[in-house]
């Protein structure tokens, strides 16, 4: 018998697919939701680790790290390393060129 709740059986594969979405907001929400599912989302660990290392958006990488900590506490080393790298980016003072994004 499977450890996956029948009510969430199709949710994890759909969320893993959303981790490849072109929009960072979709990837962020998918990672966050997988983290909330905890151990039930263990099949998402490889996709989250890939996202953690390759996503261009720091907020998505941070959420992937947090999700991994919730799903697989043993992966905290990878997640903690990424979070340490992201933290200085977030503390960076805005530059005049940052206004170009608005």
N, C-alpha and C positions, 0 to 999 in steps of 0.2 A: 504494500500500500504506500502511496506517495505521501510525503510530508507536506505537500502544498495544499492549502485550503482550496476546495473546489470553487469557492467564490472568487478566488484570485488566480485561478489556473492560467488563464490567457493573458493576464495583466502583465506579468514579467516579460514575456517575449515582446509584447507590444511596446513596453517601456524601453527595452533594449534596442528595439528598432528606432525609437525616437531619439536615442543618443546620437544617431547619425544625421539628425535633421539639420537643415541649412541654417535654421534660426537658433541663436544661442539661448533665447528664452525657453524654447521647447526642450533643448538639451538640459538646461538647468533644472527645469521642473521634472523632467524624467529622472534625472539623477537624485533629486530631492525625494521623489516618491519612492524610488527604489530603496533609498536609505530608510524611509519610514517602514517599509516592509520587512526590514531586518533580514534575518536568516532565510526567510522565505524567498528572498531575491538572490540567493547564492549563485544561481546560474548567470547573473549579470556581472559577476566579479571580473571576468576577463575584459568585457566591454568597458567597464568603469576604469580599470587599470589603463586601458588604451587611451580613454578620454583624459585621464589624469596626466598622461605624459604627452599627449599630442594636440589637445584642443587649444585653439588660439585665444580663447577667452578665459581670462584669469578667474572670473566668477564661476564659470563652468568647471574649471579644474578644481577650484576650491570645493564646490559642491560634490564633485566626484570623490574627492578625498574624504569629505565628511560622510558620504554615503558608504564608502568602503569601511570606514570605522564602525558604522552601525551594522553592516552586513557581515563583515569578517574582521573581528577585532585583531586577528593575527597580522593583518595588513597595515596596522597602524604605523609601522616604520616608513613605508612608502608614502603614506598619506601625510605623516608629520613632516617629512622632508619637503613635500610640495607646499604644504601650508606655510612653512618657514620661508620658502622662496617667494610666495605670493604676498606675505605680510609686508615686506618692504615696498612692494609695488603699490599697495593700498595706502601706505603712509606717505607716498611721494606727494609733494606739493604740486598743485596744478600749475601748468605752464601756459603762457600766452597761446602757444600753438594748440593747446587742448581745445580752445574755442573753435577751432576749425571743424571739429566733429559736430557742432551744433548746427 
